[in-house]
Amino acid sequence: MVTIKDVAKRAGVSIATVSRIINGADNVGEQYRTAVRQAIEELDYQPNAAAQSMKKRTFRTIGMVMSDFSVPFFEKILKQIERAYRNNGNLVLFVNTYEDPEIEKKGIQFMVEKQADVLVIASTGKNEDYLARLQERGMSIIFIDRRSRDHPFPSIYVDKRTAMYQVLEYLTQMGHEEIAFITGPRHLSTNYDRYSGASDFFYEKLLDPGKMRYFFGEFSEEYGYSVMEELIKRGNLPTAVLVGSAILASGVILCCKDRGIRIPEDISLVSFGDLACGKLIEPRLTYVYDGHKEIGKSLIDMIQTSFYQPLERKNIVLQPELVIQQSVGKVERI
């Protein structure tokens, strides 16, 4: 079994330094912190496994590593976890990754150092080998809103492949053929599933998949605005825009407002997830419900279970719900 002494030897520091870093002390140089983190990863050292006595404590630490807690979906999930666990001395720690695998890796290492009882993560997909090793060493890890393509982790997510199929079916029923899809990074499992759903739809309906344009970038208002602006400048607007998140939808809406493009008269809009202030926006946005209430409830149950026993490595897959409102117009064909 790998010990703290092995980590200290590999990192070239004292055992006391390793202990301070694992326990979150601030008075340690960054070069030593980096060396210890690297040694921990290389040796597959798991502080929790070497400190089982800590499991007897009455308080718990929940680590949450998400892309951006300012995104309404993740903010709602965090609030549910805080309400459930920020009592009786429990601690909820969180890290924003902004879909950057290097920031994500540091965030995971931070949670390991803080001896988190459970790690909840919306994975970028780039650190899953590392996460699998941590899981094998005894760390409880739960995926939300994402699934792993290569390793079995407990996970909770909405079936975005089916959701994409349903959205495209609705848009084509409304007469839309030219569709633009704006979303975040290409490598995310969510976008892989959405692309697969689109492929299923076009293949089964014998439609031309070339009618749909894909724009992979980042989940931000700025990216939604920039893609919409480019579509307007080119002068070949699609009849409908589909976006991978509400924050992208806000960018598209703002650009349309600035450029005098009317929704849904000039262009239709559908989003994965509703706007934070959706009830105040006219026309009301048609969107795929993100399942945050159900995900939060299931997540709390899984976290509670993880405190007392290993989690079953199964996927909880929620079925999508398309909420039809006023942002999609019907295209009349002559």
Secondary structure, 3 states (H helix, E strand, C coil): CCCHHHHHHHHCCCHHHHHHHHCCCCCCCHHHHHHHHHHHHHHCCCCCCCCHHHHHCCCCEEEEEECCCCCHHHHHHHHHHHHHHCCCCCEEEEEECCCCHHHHHHHHHHHHHCCCCEEEECCCCCCHHHHHHHHHCCCEEEEECCCCCCCCCCEEEECHHHHHHHHHHHHHHCCCCCEEEEECCCCCHHHHHHHHHHHHHHHHCCCCHHHEEEEECCCCHHHHHHHHHHHHHHCCCCCEEEECCHHHHHHHHHHHHHHCCCCCCCCEEEEECCCCCHHHCCCCCEEECCCHHHHHHHHHHHHHHHCCCCCCCCEEEECCCEECCCCCCCCCCC
